[in-house]
Amino acid sequence: MRSKIDIRIMYLTAWATEDGRINFRPDIYRLDGTGFIYGQPEPVVI
């Protein structure tokens, strides 16, 4: 039986680490501030 695998890719330009440090990286796709969300449906539980 073949089963599908749910794969999600996150594009982050800023995040915080567990020790509270904030990291920033350049937005090479220029998506920051655009509200861009693509292909983010809620997972279906079967």
N, C-alpha and C positions, 0 to 999 in steps of 0.2 A: 504494500500500500504506500503510495506516495503522499506526502503531506507538504503543505505549503509552509514556508518559513517567513515570518514577519520581520522585515528589515527596515530599520529607521536610520536615517542619516541626519545628524544635527550639524548645522553650520553656525558656529558661535564665534562672535568677535569680542565678547567680554564674559567673564565668569569669575566666581569667587571660589577660593580653595577652602578646605576645612579649617585652616588656621586663620581665615579671615582676610587673606590677601586678595586683591582684585587684579585680574590679568586682562590686558587688552591686546588685540591683534588687529592688523589692518583689515579693512573690509574690502577684499579684492573683487567682490561681485557687486559692490555698491548697493547692498540691500538694507543696511541699517537705516532705521527711521522710516521705512516705506510700508511697514505693516505686512511685508511679504511672508506668506505662509503657503507652501505648495505641498500637496499630497499628504496632509496630516489628518486623515480621518481617524476616528477612535478605533482602536483594535476591536475585532469581533471575537468574542469568546464562544467556542463551540464545545 
